[in-house]
Amino acid sequence: MTSPSWSSPRAIFWDMDGTLVDSEPLWGIATYELSERLGRRLTPELRAATVGGSFGHTLRVCAEHAGVSVDPQRARELHDAMFTRVGALFSESLAPRPGVRPLLEALRARGIPMLVTTNTERSLAARAIAAVGEGFFCDSVAGDEVARFKPAPDMYLEAARRVGAAPEDCLVFEDSRAGMTAALAAGCRVVGLPEEEADLIDGALSMREAAGSRSFEGIGVDDVERWFTLSARA
């Protein structure tokens, strides 16, 4: 019996928060604090609805929950306060998720170009990328560098343009609904690793089903190539 033949992606695009680094709990702290500044703490369900979104989206959720309106000046003040807070939390505790670095090293050795694609604005994205290792990536696209944040496809279309590849030849790792939606809308193949399997988007390959968990520990290049092939049929 011959073994299956797997194909390699032209490039791999990595979401950051919740995928490369376990930063979502840190964003959660700052998001709850933001909602309290506006007068009413978010419920866990509403907090979940902000995962993977832009600051503008998070602010809208918090403001609507509190029943208040926020003018542009106040929005800028809240933005700056939240990003200062997240920056401090990143400095205290931020590291790659288990298994991420060995996998990135193996993929780099195979010669597959990789980019970070994150809704996080550049000022904070740079800190998180550095925590993982800038040398693994040929480029990165931050949320404030495209016209529209995820779930719009802009970021993934730009990433594909930068590596000179068709989106359908690129593989994306994403944990949020917004991110998976964006990548699929761009035409990329997607491996989804949401914390809750119910949040998996139709069209994304479930990492939990493919690997038995959402952990990168023990995952190798052959697994990634297999998932790239399977994701065409997800």
N, C-alpha and C positions, 0 to 999 in steps of 0.2 A: 504494500500500500504506500502510495506517495503522500508526502505531507502537503497540506494546502499551501498555495502560493499567495503570500500577502504583498500588497503594494505599499510603497512609502509615500507619505504626504510630501508635497513640494515645500511646505512650511507648516509650522505649528504656532498657533496663537494662544497665549495663556492669559486668562483672566487672573487678576491678582488676589483681591480680597476674598478669602474663603476657598481659594483654589491653590495658589502658590503659598500664601501665608494665612495663618489662622487669625486674621485681623477682625473678622466680623464681630466677635464679642467686644472688642475695643470700640468699634463703630457703634455697637449697641449701647455702651455706656454713654457715649457722647450724644447719641440720638435721644435717649431717655432724658438726659439733662436738657437738651434743646426743648423738648416738649414741656418740661417743667418750667422753663423760662417763659414759655408762652401761656402757662397757667393750668395745664392739665397733662398729666403723665400718660403717655401712650399705653394702650393695651399691648400684650405680647403679639396679638394678631396683627395690629396695625404696625408695630415695629417690624414684623416679618415682611409686610408689604413694602417697606422701604429698602430692603436688602438688594444691593446691586444697582440702586437708582442713583440719580444725581442729587446734589444738595437741594436744588430747586424742588424736586419731587418730594424729598423728605420734609422740607419746610412746608409745602402745601399740605401734606398729610398731617403734620403737627398742628398747623394753624386751623385747619378744618375741624380737627378733633377738639381743639380748645375753643372754637367758635370765635376766632379773632381774625382780623386782617392785618397784614404786615406791609408797610410801605417800603420802597426800595432802599432807603437809608437804613431802616431797621433790619431789613434782610441782609444787607452787607455787614452790619454789626454782628448779627447772629452767625453769619457765615464765618467771619473771621474768628469769633470766639470758639465756634465748634472746631475749626481746623487747628487752632492753637491747642485745644484740648486733645484732639486726636494725635497731633504731633507729639505732645508730651507722653501720651500713652504708648505710641510707637517707640519712643526712646526708652521707655521702661521695659517693654515686653513685646518683642516682635521677632519671629524666627520662621524659617521655612517649615511647612508642614512635613511630617516624617516621610522620608522616601523621596522628597522632591529633588534634592541636590544630586543624589546618585543617578536618578533618571535623567535629569538635565545633562549631567556629564556624559552619559551614554549616548544621548541624542546628539549632543554636540560632536562627539567623536564620530558619529555616523554621518556628520556633515549636513544635518537638516537645519535650515535657518529657523530661528525662533524669535518671536516678538512678544512683549507684554502688551496687552490691550485692556485698559482699565478705565472705568468711569471716574476713578479718583483723579483729582486735579494734579498737575505736575509737581507742585510743591510737596505734596505728601507721597505721590507715587514714586518719586525719586528715592525717598527713604526706604520704602518697602522693597523696591528693586535692588537697592544696595544690600539689604538684609538677606536677600536670596543669592545675589551675585550678578553684578552687571555683565560680567564676561560671558555668561551663558547666552545672552541675547544680542542679536544684531541691531535691534531697534526697539522702540516702544511707542505706543500711542496713548496719550492721556486724555481724560474727559474734556479738558478745556482746550484741546487741540483739534477738535472736529466740530462741525456745525451743530450736530445733534448727538446727545448722549444715547447710550443704550436705553431702551430697546430698539432705537433706530439702527439701521445697518451701517451707518457712516464709518464707524471705527474699523469694522472688519473689511469694508471695501477699501479703506485707506491702507490697512495693513497688507492686503493682497497686492495693491498697487505698488507699495514700497518694495516688495520682494519680486515683483514682476510675474506673479502667478495668478491663474484663474481661481476665484474663490472656491470652486468645487474641488480644487486640488489641494486645499488647505484644511487642516484639522484644528479644531478649537476645543479647549478644555474650559468649561464654564460651570459654576455652581448655582447661579441665580436664574430666575425666570427671565428677567430683563436681558441678561447676557445671552442665554440660549436663544431667545427670540431674535435678538440682534444678529447673531451669527447665522442662524438659519435663514433669516431674511436676506442676508448678504449672499447666500448660496453656499456657505461653508459646510463641511461635515462637522458634526458636534458630538463630543462625549460629555454628557451631563453628569455632574456629581452633586446634586442638591442634598442638603441635610435631610430633607423629607422627600421620599420617593414620589409622593403625590405632587410635588412641584416640578417633576420632570416634564419637559415640553415634548409634544408629539413631534417626531422627526429626529430627536436626539437619542443617541445610544446611551443607555444607562450603564454607568461605570459599575454601579453596585451589582447589576446583573452580570456584566461581562467579567468582573474581577472578584466578585464576592463581597466587596466592601468599597468604600470611597477613599481608601487609603492608598497612597503611592508606594508604600513599603513593599519591596519584592517585585515591583513592576519594571519590566525591561523594554527594550526597543522592539522586540518581537511582539510583545503585547500591544504596543502602540500601533504598529503596522497592521496587526490583526484588527484592532478596533477601527482603524481608518478604512479598511476594506469593508468591515461589517456596517459601519455607519452610513455607507451609501444605501443600505437597505433598511435603516432604522425607521 
